[in-house]
Amino acid sequence: RLFVNAAGAYALAVDEVEGNCFCNWRRLSHFGVAFAMALSAMRCMPESPKWLARRGNTQAAKLALRALREGPTEAEEAELDVMAGTVQADVEKACSLSESSSSTPRSVRSVNLWDYKRSLVVAVGLTCFQQLSGINAIMMYAMDICAQAGMERAELSCIAIMAAQVVLGALPCILVQSLGRRPLLQFAGVTMCVSHLGLAYYMSAAARSYWAPPWLSLASLGLYVVGFSVGMGPVPWIILPELFPVEVVGAASAIATGMGWSFAFIVCVQFRTLQVMLGSSGVFFLFAVFCFVCFAFVTMLVPETKDKTLDQVLTDLQRPARAPALASPQEAPEASKVVFSV
């Protein structure tokens, strides 16, 4: 996400300096095609050794480790043994957790994603609300919003907004471990809701010649960028793999990511249509409603995963919204730790 924001800021800056000599849509599409073709080089990459070990393909896992490591083969053998033991322990605990209410043991391969429906609801909900908050619509039409707000140099305002996203993108790396996941998501829901309400008021008041200073629009955009960059932008991708055991986290991530980008497409395509139907103020009020619902969703359904084991996270998902959660991972020393992936 940090590199996406940096690329956007760079493109706007070059466009402003060189006067549309660089960032016209045809040239940008050529860059997109080039980077997409570069992805074909991933076919030369070896498969994940842990993924192969999880499926019992020891020989292929050994070859993948040999392609990724340098040094004596004895080190590869030792690493493969540790990896196989870790995978087996993770799968056994996932099986016992998902079948805790059944007396019939399940095989390793029978563990599936649908045993974790509540985790999937939380993961898909967060990625969908990430887009329903209006981030892509605001970024794509930020220049029009600034121009409609009466700013003389709308391009410079857009550059400032994108640059702020780049700077603020580093804050979650620190705050997510000190404050936790849920507080950041709740902060994002509140700030984005307030900023959309500010934009809705400005657009409505300006159209009726009421009090509507131009700084209100820019301040609302800035507040939105702060809330999204600190909370709703990065935290869903951090919390998503902490809701599932390693056996199903890949499938869960694929479903949540696909749903999130599907909603991003819908929001971007329908933004102009909604502007015609509801007006600019009506669209931002609608986004404010989505942000408020997102805040309620996080408060009632999303568990805190900071410093908790997977067993504790799944237990919290079964509790009522206001029920107390386990205090610390020391209460369950034998439980498996949640998986954190980038």
N, C-alpha and C positions, 0 to 999 in steps of 0.2 A: 504493500500500500504506500510505503514511503517513496519508493521509486516511481510509482504511478503519479503521485503528487508532484514530485520533482520534475518529471517529464512534462506535466501540464504547465507548471510554472515556467520552465525553460521555453516551451513552445510559444506561450503568450509573450514572453519577454523578447524573443527573437522576432516574432511577428510585429511587435510594437517598434523595435529598433529598425528593422529592415523593410517595413511597410509591405507586408504580405508577399515578400520575395521568397520566403522559406516555408511558411506554414499554410500554404493553400491546400485544399483537401486532396488534390491529386498527388502532390508530393508526399503528404502524410500517408495516403493509402499505399504508395510504393514502399515506404518504410515498413508499414504493417505487413505487406506481403513478404518482404525480405526477412523479417523476424519470424514470421510464421513458417517460412521454408527452413529457417535455421533449426526449428524444432525437430525436423526430420533427423537431425544428428543424434537425437536421443535413442534412436534404434541401435546405435553403437554402444550405448551404455549397458553394463551388465545388470541383471535383475537384482533386486534387494536380497542379500544373503539371508536375512531374517525371514523374509517372505517365503523363500525357498525352504528354509529349515522348518517353518511352521507347517509346510505341506509334506514334510518327510523326504524331500529331495536333497539328501545330504551331499551327494556328489556334485550336483549343480551349485549348491551353496558354497562348497569348497572352491570350485572354479571361480565363482563370483568374488569370493574373498581374495583369491590369488590375483585377480585382475585389479582389485582396489587397494591392495596392500603391497608393501615392499618388505623384504627381509626373509628370514628362514621359514620353511614350511611348518616347522614345529609351532611357531606362534599362531599360524592359521588354524592348526588343529586345536590348540588350546582355546582360541577365540570361538571356534565353531562349537566346541563342547559347552562352553559357557552360554553361548547363544541358544543352543538346543535346550539346555536346562532351564533357561529363563522363559523361553517360549512355552515349554511344557507346563511350568508353574503358572504362567499367566492363563493358559487355556483351562487348566484344571480349576483354578479359582473362578474363572468366568463361568464355567459349567456349574460349579457348586452354587454360585450366587444366583444364576438364572433359574436353577432348579431347586432352590432352597425349600420350596413348598411341596416338592414331590419326592417320593421314596424311591423312584426308579432313576438310576443314574443314566446320564446321557453320554454318548460318544463325543469325541472331540469335534467331529465334523458336523454334529447336529446343532451346535451353537449358532444362532442366526440373529440377524438384526431385529426381528420382530419380537424378540424377548425384551427389548428395551424401547418400548413404544413411547413412554414418557420422555425419555432422553431424546428420542427423535423429534417429538413435538417441540421441545425446547430448542433444539438445534435448528430445525426448519423455521420455527417462529422467529428466532433472532436474525437469521439471514434474510428472511422476507421483510421484517420490520426495518432492517438496515437499508433496504431500497425504498420501502414505503415512506421513510422519513424524508425522501425527496432529494437525496444527495446528488444523484446524477442529473436530475432536472435543474437543480440550482447551479451546478458547475457548468453545464452546457449552455445555460441561458443567463449566466451571471452578468455578462456584458449587457444584455438587453435589460435585465433588472436594474443594473446601475444606471443605464441611460434613461430608463423610464423614471428613475428616481431623481433625475435632473442633474446628474454628475457630468461635468464638462469633459473629463477624461475617463470614460468608463473602462478603457483598456488598462490604465494604471491601477484602477481599483481591483480589477480582476487579477492582475499580477500580484497585488498585495494579498488578496485572499488566498491564492494558490501558494504563495510563499509562506503565509501563516500556517497552512496545512503541513508544509514540509517541516517547519520548526516544531509545531505541536505534535507531529507524528512520533517524535522521540520520547515524549512524556509518558505514554502508557508503559513503556519498558520499565520505568521506575515505579509508577503509581500502581500498576497491577499487582505487584507483590507487597506493597506497603498498605494499600487501601482495600484490595480485594477486587473481585470482578463485578459483583452486584452493585456496589456503590457507584462505580464508574458508569455502568449501564443506566442506573437510575438518574444520575447527574445528567447524562446525555439526553435521556427522555425529557427531563424538565427543561433544560436549556434549549433544546431544539423546538419544543412546543412553544416556549416563550418567544423565540426568535421568529417562528412562523406567524404567531399572533401579531408581532410587531410589524412584519411585512404586510400582513393582511390589513392591519389598520392603516398603514401608510398608503397602500394602493387605494383603499376605499376613501380615505380622507383627501388624498390628492385629487381624486376624480371629482369630489364634491367641493373642492376649494376650502376645506377645513384646515386646521392647524396640522401641518405635515412637513416638518423640517427634513431636508435631504439626509442629514446625519443619522436620522432614525433608521433609514433603510440600510445604510452601511453598517451601523451598529448591530442591527438584527442579523445581517449576513455574517458579521464577525463573531457574534455569539453562537450562531449555528456552527460555524467552522470549529470553534473551540469545543462545543459539545460533541460533535461528530468525531473530530480527530482524537479526542481523549477517550471517548467511550464507545460509541456505536460503530465506529470504523474498525478498530483493531480487536476489541474484546470478544465479539462473536467468534472470531477465528481462533482466539486463545482458549475460550471455554469449550468449544465444540469437541475437540479430542479428549477433553477431561470428563465427558459424560458417558463414554463407551469403553469397553475393554478392547484390547488390541485386535481381537479376532474380528470385530465388526466395525472398527473405527473408519476403515477405508470406505466401505459402502455407505456409512452414515455421512461422511464428509462429502462424498459424491452427490448424494441426494440433496443435502442441505445447500451445497454450492450451486447445483443445477436449479433448484427452486429460487435461490436468491437472484441469480442472473436472469432468470425468466421474468421475475418481477421488475428487475432493472430495465429490461427491454420494454415491458408494458408501460412503465412509468415514463420512459423517455419518448416512446411513440405517441402516447396519449396526452402528453403535457400540453401541446398546442390545442388539441381538441378540448381539453378541460378548460383552458383559458378562454376559448370562445364560448363554451357552455356556461361556465361559472364566473368568468371574469378573473383577473389576476388575484384580487383579494379573496375570492371564493376558493381558488386553487390552494393558496397558502393556508387558508383556514382548514381546508381538508387535510393538508399535511400536518397541521397542528393537532387535529383529531387523531390521526394515525400515531403521532408521537406520544400523545396522552395514553392511547391504548397500549402502546409499547411499554410505557412506564408501568401501567397496571399489570401487563403480562410479566415483566421482570419481577415486580414485587410479589406476585402471587405464585409464579411457577418456576422461576429460574433459581436454582440452588447456588449457594456460595461454594466454590470449589477450591479456594485458596487454602493450601496446606492441608488438604483432606485426601484420604484414600478413596479409591473407586467405590469400595463398599459403603463408605460414609456418604458419598455423593448420591449413590443410588438409593440409599436409605432415606436421605433428605427428600428425594423426589417423590417418595411414597407418603410423606408427611403432609398434613394440612398446611396451608399457607402460613399460618401464624404459630405453628408448633415449633418448639425449640429444637435446634439441631445439635449434633454431637460437637463437643467443645474442641477437640484436638485429635490429631492422628495418633497420639499416644494411647487413646482409649481402645484402639484396635491394632496392636503392634503386628499382628500376623496378616493383616489385610494387604492386598496388593495396592501399590501406588497408582495414581492416575497417570495416564500417558500424556506427555506434552510434546506436540509435534509442531514443526514450523512449516 
